[in-house]
C-alpha cells in the first residue's frame, strides 16, 4: 500500500515538474542578446574556441586572452557556434533548455530528502520565480552551474560515500568550479565531512580535482593577463583599495538587495524594493536558517546545507549584485525553508507559487522591455556613420560593438582629457559611446568608486579639443563622441 501511495504521488508530481520546465521555455528569450554583456563574452569565447584560437576576445583590438571567465560553458557552446555560426538564437534556445531541465533535476534530488509533494512544489516554485523566468534564454552559465551543483550534491547525498561516488562528485565539482568560481563553497562543503572523519583520500577525491583545476586556471590567468589575477584585480578595484572599511557597507547592502529580491518573488511588481519585499525576504531567510539548523542536527556537516551557507557568505562580501546570482541557491533556499516550516511547508509553498503565477509570471510570458535593445536609434546612427573597421569604446563595449557592427574596446582611464585621448587612440578607438543612467550591478559602497570613474571620464569627454560630439539622443540618454 505504501509503495502504491508513493507511485501515485510520483505520477502526480511528474506533470507538475514538466509543466514547470515548459513555463521556463515559454518565457524565452526574456532578455535581448547582449543585455548582460557576459552573454556576449561567452559567445565570443565559444567562437574563438571553435576556431582553434583558445579563449580570445576576438572583437577587441589585439584579441586579448579572456581571463575573466571560466572555460566549461564556452566549451559547451563551441560546437553550436561551429555548426550554426552567428545564428545565436540556437544558443539562446539551448540555454533555455538547460534552465528548463533544472526543475526536473531539483525534483529528482529533493524527493529523496523531503518526499514527492514538497519536492514538486519546490521545483514548480523555482520555475515560476521571476528570478528564473527573467533569465530564460539568456546565454549565461547559471543554468549549467545549477545543474552541476544539484548533481554534485545529489551524488554526495548518502550516509556513507564510497570512493567511486567520491570520484564522480570530484569530477562534477571540477566542472562546477570551472563553470563559475562561485562553485568553490560547494566544493569546500563537500570535503567537510570526510575531512572531519579523517578520510583524507576521500576528501582528496572530492575536492582535489576542483582545487587542481583552480590552480591550473589561476596559473594560466596570471600568465595570460601579464602577472595579475583578473578576478582578484576586479575585486580590489571594486573595493577601491579599502576593503576593510567598505566591507560592512557591502555586506549590509547585499543583504538588503538579496532579501528584497527573494521577498518580492510572490508580491506585485510595484512592491519590488519596498519594506514589504524586504520583510518577506527576511521571513524566508529565517525559515531557511531554521530549516538548515534542523537538517544539521539530523546530519552534521550536510554538504547541501553547508554549500548554501558558504554561497550566502560569499555573496555578502562579493561587491557585484545581480538577481541571477540567486538561481543556484534558490532550490536550496526553498528546500531548507520547507524543512524549517515543517507541516506548514506545503501550504506556504503553494502560497508562494500562487503569488508568483499571479503577480510575476504573466509579465515575463508576455515579454518585457528587456527583449529589445536599449539604444536602437544610437546603434542605427553608428552603423550608418562608423566604418566596420573603426573601434568603438564604451562602458558596455561588447554589447555596443555587437549592435553597432564595429570592433569595440573598454573605456580607458586617465587623469586628464589629453591622457584619455592618447589611451583611446592607443586602443585604436575612433568613437566613444556614453550611456547615462547605467546600472552596473554594483553594491552601494564600490559603486561610488566605479561611478566616480565614469563621471570623471564623462567630464573629460566634454573637452572639445580632444573629443567632438557627433550624436546625441536624449530619449536613449546616449552621447557619441569622435576622438580627434
C-alpha positions in Angstrom: 0.0 0.0 0.0 2.9 2.3 0.8 4.5 1.6 -2.5 1.2 2.3 -4.3 0.9 5.6 -2.5 4.4 6.7 -3.4 3.8 5.7 -7.0 0.6 7.8 -7.2 2.5 10.8 -5.7 5.2 10.3 -8.3 2.7 10.2 -11.1 1.0 13.3 -9.8 4.4 15.1 -9.4 5.7 14.5 -12.9 3.2 16.6 -14.8 3.8 19.4 -12.4 7.5 19.2 -12.9 7.3 19.0 -16.7 4.8 22.0 -16.7 7.4 23.9 -14.7 10.0 23.3 -17.4 7.5 24.3 -20.1 6.8 27.6 -18.2 10.5 28.4 -18.3 10.6 27.7 -22.1 7.5 29.9 -22.6 9.4 32.9 -21.2 12.3 32.7 -23.5 14.0 34.8 -24.6 13.4 37.0 -21.6 16.3 39.4 -22.5 17.8 40.6 -25.7 21.2 39.2 -26.6 24.0 41.3 -25.0 21.9 42.9 -22.3 24.1 41.4 -19.6 27.4 41.8 -21.5 28.6 38.5 -20.1 26.4 36.6 -22.5 28.4 38.0 -25.4 31.6 37.2 -23.6 30.6 33.5 -23.6 29.6 33.6 -27.3 32.9 35.3 -28.3 34.8 32.8 -26.2 32.9 29.9 -27.9 33.6 31.3 -31.3 37.3 31.6 -30.5 37.4 28.1 -29.2 35.6 26.7 -32.2 38.2 28.4 -34.4 41.0 26.7 -32.5 42.4 30.0 -31.2 41.8 29.3 -27.5 39.8 31.8 -25.4 40.4 35.2 -27.0 38.4 38.4 -27.1 38.2 38.5 -30.9 36.0 41.6 -31.1 38.7 43.8 -29.4 41.9 45.1 -30.9 44.7 42.7 -30.4 42.3 39.8 -29.5 43.5 39.6 -25.8 43.1 36.4 -23.9 39.8 36.1 -22.0 40.9 35.7 -18.4 37.6 37.0 -16.9 35.5 33.8 -17.4 36.0 30.1 -16.9 36.1 27.7 -19.8 33.4 25.0 -19.3 30.4 26.9 -20.5 32.1 28.3 -23.6 33.4 24.8 -24.4 29.8 23.5 -24.2 28.7 26.3 -26.6 31.6 25.9 -29.0 30.1 23.0 -31.1 26.8 25.0 -31.5 28.7 28.1 -32.7 30.8 26.0 -35.0 27.7 24.4 -36.6 25.4 27.4 -36.7 27.8 30.3 -36.9 26.2 33.7 -36.0 22.7 32.2 -35.6 22.9 32.8 -31.9 19.2 32.1 -31.4 20.3 28.5 -31.3 22.5 29.2 -28.3 19.6 31.1 -26.6 17.3 28.1 -27.2 20.0 25.8 -25.8 20.3 28.0 -22.7 16.6 28.0 -22.2 16.5 24.2 -22.4 19.3 23.9 -19.8 17.3 26.1 -17.4 14.1 24.1 -18.1 15.9 21.0 -17.0 16.6 22.4 -13.6 13.1 21.8 -12.1 13.3 18.1 -13.1 16.8 17.8 -11.5 15.7 19.6 -8.4 12.6 17.3 -8.0 14.7 14.1 -8.7 17.1 15.1 -5.9 14.7 16.6 -3.3 12.2 13.8 -3.5 14.7 11.7 -1.6 15.1 14.4 1.0 11.6 15.6 1.6 9.2 13.5 -0.5 7.5 13.8 -3.8 4.9 16.5 -2.9 7.3 19.0 -1.3 9.9 18.3 -4.0 7.3 19.0 -6.7 6.3 22.3 -5.1 9.9 23.3 -4.7 10.6 22.5 -8.4 7.4 24.5 -9.5 8.2 27.4 -7.2 11.7 27.5 -8.7 10.4 27.6 -12.3 7.8 30.2 -11.6 10.2 32.6 -9.8 10.8 35.9 -11.6 14.5 35.3 -10.7 14.4 32.3 -13.1 11.9 33.5 -15.7 13.9 36.7 -16.2 16.9 34.6 -17.2 15.2 32.2 -19.6 17.0 32.0 -22.9 19.9 34.2 -21.8 23.3 32.8 -22.8 24.6 32.7 -19.3 26.3 30.0 -17.2 23.8 29.9 -14.3 21.6 27.1 -15.7 24.6 24.8 -16.2 26.1 25.9 -12.9 22.8 25.0 -11.1 22.5 21.6 -12.8 26.1 20.7 -11.9 25.6 21.8 -8.3 22.4 19.8 -7.9 24.1 16.7 -9.5 27.1 17.0 -7.2 25.0 17.4 -4.1 22.8 14.5 -5.1 25.9 12.4 -5.6 27.0 13.2 -2.0 23.6 12.7 -0.6 24.3 9.4 1.1 25.0 8.4 4.8 28.2 6.8 3.6 30.1 7.7 0.4 32.3 5.2 -1.3 35.5 6.0 -3.3 33.7 5.7 -6.7 31.0 8.1 -5.7 33.6 10.5 -4.3 35.4 10.4 -7.7 32.2 11.2 -9.5 31.5 14.0 -7.2 35.0 15.3 -7.7 34.6 15.4 -11.5 31.3 17.2 -11.1 32.9 19.7 -8.7 35.7 20.3 -11.2 33.2 21.1 -13.9 31.3 23.3 -11.4 34.2 25.4 -10.4 35.4 25.7 -13.9 32.0 27.0 -14.9 31.9 29.6 -12.2 34.4 30.2 -9.4 31.3 30.6 -7.2 31.3 26.8 -7.0 34.2 26.8 -4.5 31.8 27.0 -1.5 30.1 23.8 -2.8 33.5 22.1 -3.2 34.5 23.1 0.4 31.2 21.9 1.8 31.6 18.5 0.0 35.0 17.9 1.6 34.0 18.9 5.1 32.6 15.6 6.3 35.4 13.3 5.0 37.9 15.7 6.5 36.2 15.6 9.9 36.1 11.8 9.8 39.8 11.7 8.9 39.2 10.1 5.5 41.8 12.1 3.7 41.7 10.0 0.5 38.0 10.6 0.0 38.4 14.3 0.8 41.1 14.4 -1.9 38.9 12.6 -4.4 36.0 15.0 -3.7 37.8 18.4 -3.6 41.2 17.6 -5.2 40.1 18.0 -8.8 38.4 21.3 -8.1 41.5 22.6 -6.3 43.8 21.4 -9.1 41.6 22.9 -11.7 41.6 26.2 -9.8 45.4 26.1 -9.6 45.8 25.5 -13.3 43.3 28.2 -14.2 44.9 30.7 -11.9 48.4 30.0 -13.3 47.0 30.4 -16.9 45.1 33.6 -16.0 48.1 35.0 -14.2 50.4 34.4 -17.2 47.8 35.5 -19.8 47.0 38.8 -18.1 50.6 39.8 -17.6 51.1 38.9 -14.0 47.7 39.7 -12.4 44.7 37.6 -11.5 41.8 39.3 -13.1 39.2 38.2 -10.5 41.3 39.4 -7.6 42.2 42.6 -9.5 38.5 43.2 -10.2 37.7 42.6 -6.5 40.4 45.1 -5.5 39.3 47.8 -7.9 35.6 47.3 -6.9 36.5 47.9 -3.3 38.7 50.8 -4.4 41.6 49.5 -2.2 39.7 49.9 1.1 38.0 46.5 1.6 38.0 46.5 5.4 36.4 49.9 5.6 33.8 49.2 2.9 33.2 45.5 3.8 30.4 46.2 6.4 28.6 48.5 3.9 28.9 46.0 1.1 27.5 43.2 3.3 24.6 45.3 4.6 23.7 46.5 1.1 24.0 43.0 -0.4 21.8 41.5 2.4 19.2 44.2 1.7 19.3 43.6 -2.1 19.1 39.8 -2.0 16.5 39.6 0.8 14.3 42.1 -1.1 14.8 40.2 -4.3 13.7 37.0 -2.6 10.8 38.6 -0.8 9.5 40.3 -3.9 9.1 37.0 -5.9 5.4 36.5 -4.9 4.4 40.1 -4.5 3.1 42.6 -7.0 5.9 44.1 -9.1 5.2 47.6 -7.8 6.2 46.3 -4.3 9.7 45.4 -5.5 12.4 47.0 -3.3 9.9 48.1 -0.7 9.7 47.3 3.0 7.2 44.6 2.3 9.5 42.7 0.0 12.4 43.1 2.4 10.2 41.8 5.3 9.0 38.8 3.2 12.7 38.1 2.2 13.7 38.2 5.9 10.9 35.8 6.8 12.1 33.4 4.1 15.7 33.7 5.2 14.6 33.0 8.8 12.6 29.9 7.8 15.6 28.7 5.7 18.1 29.3 8.5 15.9 27.4 11.0 15.5 24.5 8.5 19.2 24.4 7.9 19.9 24.1 11.6 17.3 21.3 11.9 19.0 19.5 9.0 22.4 19.8 10.5 21.1 18.3 13.8 19.9 15.3 11.8 23.0 15.1 9.7 26.1 17.0 10.8 28.1 18.7 8.0 25.3 18.1 5.5 27.0 19.2 2.2 23.9 20.9 0.8 23.3 23.0 3.9 27.0 23.9 4.2 27.0 24.8 0.5 24.1 27.1 1.0 25.7 28.8 3.9 29.0 29.2 2.1 27.3 30.6 -1.0 25.4 33.1 1.1 28.6 34.2 2.9 30.4 34.6 -0.4 27.7 36.8 -1.9 27.5 39.0 1.2 31.1 40.2 0.5 31.2 40.0 -3.3 30.7 43.6 -4.5 28.6 42.8 -7.5 24.9 42.1 -7.0 22.6 40.5 -9.6 19.3 38.7 -9.3 20.8 35.8 -11.3 23.2 35.0 -8.5 20.2 33.6 -6.6 19.4 31.0 -9.3 21.8 28.3 -8.0 21.0 28.7 -4.2 17.2 29.1 -4.9 16.4 25.3 -4.8 18.4 25.1 -1.5 16.5 28.1 -0.1 13.2 26.5 -1.0 14.1 23.2 0.5 15.6 24.5 3.7 12.6 26.8 4.2 10.2 23.9 3.7 12.2 22.0 6.3 12.0 24.9 8.7 8.2 25.3 8.2 7.5 21.6 8.9 3.8 20.8 8.4 3.2 24.3 7.1 5.6 23.7 4.2 3.1 22.7 1.5 0.6 25.5 2.2 3.5 28.0 2.3 5.0 26.7 -0.9 1.5 26.7 -2.6 1.0 30.3 -1.5 4.4 31.3 -2.9 3.7 29.5 -6.1 0.3 31.1 -6.5 1.7 34.6 -5.8 4.4 34.1 -8.4 2.0 32.8 -11.0 -0.5 35.7 -10.4 1.8 38.7 -9.9 5.1 37.9 -11.6 5.0 35.2 -14.3 2.5 36.9 -16.7 4.8 39.8 -17.4 7.7 37.5 -18.4 5.5 35.3 -20.5 4.2 38.4 -22.4 7.6 39.8 -22.7 9.1 42.9 -21.1 11.1 45.8 -22.4 14.2 43.7 -21.7 13.6 41.9 -25.0 14.5 45.0 -27.0 18.0 46.7 -27.2 18.1 49.9 -25.2 19.8 52.1 -27.8 18.3 51.1 -31.2 18.5 54.6 -32.7 22.0 55.2 -31.4 23.2 51.9 -32.9 21.5 52.7 -36.2 23.4 56.0 -36.3 26.7 54.3 -35.6 26.1 51.7 -38.3 25.5 54.5 -40.8 28.4 56.6 -39.7 31.1 54.4 -38.3 33.2 52.2 -40.6 33.1 48.5 -39.9 36.8 48.7 -39.0 36.6 51.7 -36.6 36.8 50.8 -32.9 34.0 51.9 -30.6 34.9 52.4 -26.9 32.2 52.3 -24.2 31.4 51.0 -20.7 29.4 48.0 -22.1 31.7 47.7 -25.1 30.8 44.1 -26.1 27.1 44.9 -26.3 27.6 48.2 -28.0 30.1 46.9 -30.6 27.8 44.0 -31.4 24.9 46.2 -32.2 26.9 48.9 -33.9 28.7 46.4 -36.1 32.2 47.6 -35.1 35.1 46.3 -33.1 35.0 47.5 -29.5 37.2 48.3 -26.5 36.6 49.1 -22.9 36.7 52.7 -21.8 40.3 53.7 -20.9 41.1 55.6 -17.7 43.3 58.6 -17.5 43.9 61.6 -15.3 43.1 64.3 -17.9 41.4 64.6 -21.3 44.7 64.5 -23.2 45.6 61.3 -21.4 42.2 59.8 -22.2 42.6 60.7 -25.8 46.0 59.1 -26.0 44.8 55.9 -24.3 41.8 55.7 -26.6 44.0 56.2 -29.7 46.4 53.5 -28.4 43.4 51.1 -28.5 42.5 52.3 -32.0 39.3 53.8 -30.8 37.7 56.3 -33.2 34.3 56.6 -31.4 33.2 56.7 -27.8 29.6 55.9 -26.7 28.4 57.2 -23.4 25.2 55.9 -21.9 23.9 57.7 -18.9 22.0 56.1 -16.1 23.7 52.7 -16.4 23.0 50.2 -13.7 26.2 48.2 -13.5 25.0 45.9 -10.7 27.5 47.1 -8.1 27.0 47.1 -4.4 26.4 50.5 -2.9 30.0 51.1 -1.5 32.1 50.0 -4.5 29.5 51.6 -6.8 30.6 55.0 -5.7 34.2 54.3 -6.9 33.2 52.9 -10.3 30.6 55.7 -10.8 33.2 58.2 -9.8 35.5 56.9 -12.5 32.7 57.0 -15.2 31.8 60.6 -14.1 35.5 61.6 -14.5 35.6 60.1 -18.0 32.3 61.8 -18.8 33.8 65.2 -17.8 36.9 64.6 -19.8 34.9 63.7 -22.9 33.4 67.2 -22.7 36.8 68.7 -23.7 36.2 69.8 -27.3 40.0 69.9 -28.1 40.1 66.1 -28.0 36.5 64.9 -28.4 33.9 66.1 -30.9 30.2 65.5 -30.0 28.8 63.6 -33.0 25.4 62.4 -31.9 23.1 62.9 -29.0 19.8 61.1 -28.2 18.1 62.4 -25.1 15.4 59.7 -25.2 18.0 57.0 -25.0 20.3 59.0 -22.8 23.2 58.4 -25.1 26.1 60.5 -26.5 28.5 59.6 -29.2 31.9 61.4 -29.5 34.5 61.3 -32.2 38.1 61.0 -31.0 40.1 63.9 -32.6 
